[in-house]
Amino acid sequence: MVFDRNHVNLNSLQEGEHLIYVAHYHWWYMAQAFINLILFSWFFGWGIYTFIDATIEKAVTEVAITDRRVIFKRGWLTLRIDQVNIDRVMGCNVFQSALGRVFDFGQVRVIGTGIGEVDLPMLMNRPNDFRKALDEARDRHMGTIKSLQAGD
């Protein structure tokens, strides 16, 4: 998976941890915010509020897969970080509507052992690429464990 490391600001990375994939919001997320801004600004500033809210949410949300874990960090004034270690990931589900299939956006739910589920943002760009990267990270991790066990 290719991404631009210069535009990634993940403060959640640990020493020696390597990024595999960084997820982003789909362009439709901000398009909806612009539509609300144009159509509903007259209604007690509702359009302005939804536009600012969407802009801030997009700016402060980080979704990434590393060689050790899946990270979902969101929040500005209050912070919430959901993470699942790669060895605890059982799999993931991708949900796409008909429009999501056409424009390649959707929602991903990461399923872990013992921790339940982590629901990632609704309008994630290229959710199937995220799923493939997660499978790749799990396979790498399992390969590393097998090679360490074989070396013992």
N, C-alpha and C positions, 0 to 999 in steps of 0.2 A: 504494500500500500504506500502511496506517495502522498506526502503532505509537506507544507512549508513550515519548517521548524522556527523561522523568524517570526511567524504570526501566531505562534503557540506560546502562551504564558501560563504554564501549569505550575503553580506554586506547590502543588500537592505531591510532586515527585520526590522519591527518596533517593539517597545516595546510590549511584550505580544502576538506577532503574532506567529502562529504555522504552521510549514510546514506540508503539506499533501502529496505532490508528487514533486519529482525533476526529470526532464527529462534529458536525455543524448543523445549524438550523437550515431548513430549505428556504429558498427565496420566497416561497408562498407565505411564510410566517410574517415577513415584513410587508408583503403586499397586502395581507389582511389588515395590518396595522395602518397602512396608508389609506386603504379603503374606509376604515372606521374614522380616520382623521378627516377625510373629505366629507363623508356622508353624515357623521354624527357630531361634528364640532358644535353645531347649533344647539344640541340637546344637552344643556347644562355642562358643556365641556367634556362630554363622555368620549368623544373621538380623540380629543387631545390626551385625556387620561389613558385610554387604551394604547395609544401610540407611544407615549412615554413609558408606560409599563412594559410593553413588548420590547422596546429598545433597550431598557435597562436589563430585562431578563435575558435577552440575547447576549448582552455584553458581559454579564456576570456568571453565565453558565458554562461549565467545562465538562465535556464528556470525552473520556479517553480510555484506550486499552494500552496497558504496558505489558512488559514481559512478566510482571508479577501480579497485576490486579486490574480490575475494571473500576474506573473512578467516575462518579457523577457528583459534581460540586455545583451548588447553586446558592445564590443569596448575595445580598449586598449589606443591608443593615443587620440581618440575621443570616447565619450561614448554616447550611446543611450539606454534609458530605456523606454520600452513600458509596461504599466500596465493597467489592467482593474479590477475595484472593482468587487467582486463576485456578489453583488446585481445588477450590470450593465451588467452581462454576459447573453446574450440571448441563446447562444448555441455555438457549434463548429462544424466544418466540418473536416473530416479526408480524405486525399487524398493518395491513395496507388496504385502504378503501380502493374503489375503482379509480377515483381521481389520483390517489396515491400511487397506484400502479402505473398510470399514464405518465405522471410527472416525477416518479421515483422518490416519494417521501412516505414516511410512515412512523410507527412507534415500535420500539424494541423493549421487550421485557426480559431481563437477565434473571435466570433461575439459579439459585445457589443451594447448596446443601446446608441445612440447619439455620439459614438466615432468611429464608423466604424468597421474595422477589424484589427486584429493583426496576421500577418503571422509568424509562428514559423519556425525554421530551417527545411530544406528540408529532411534531412536524420535523423529524430528523431527516436530513438529506442522506440518500442512499443507504437505507437500513439493511439491505442485503449485503453490502460491502462491510458494514459493521459486524454482521453475523459471521461473515467469512473470516474477518480479521480476528474475531474472538475464537473461532475454531482453530485458526492458525496459531494463536497464542497458547491455547490449551494443548495443541499437538506438540509445539516446541517444548512446553513445560514437561509434558509426559516423556518426551524424548530425552530431555535432560535428566529426569529422574531415572529412567531406564539405563542410561549410560553410566550414571553414578552407581547404581546398584550392580551393574555388570563389572564395574571396576573394583568392587569390594572383594 
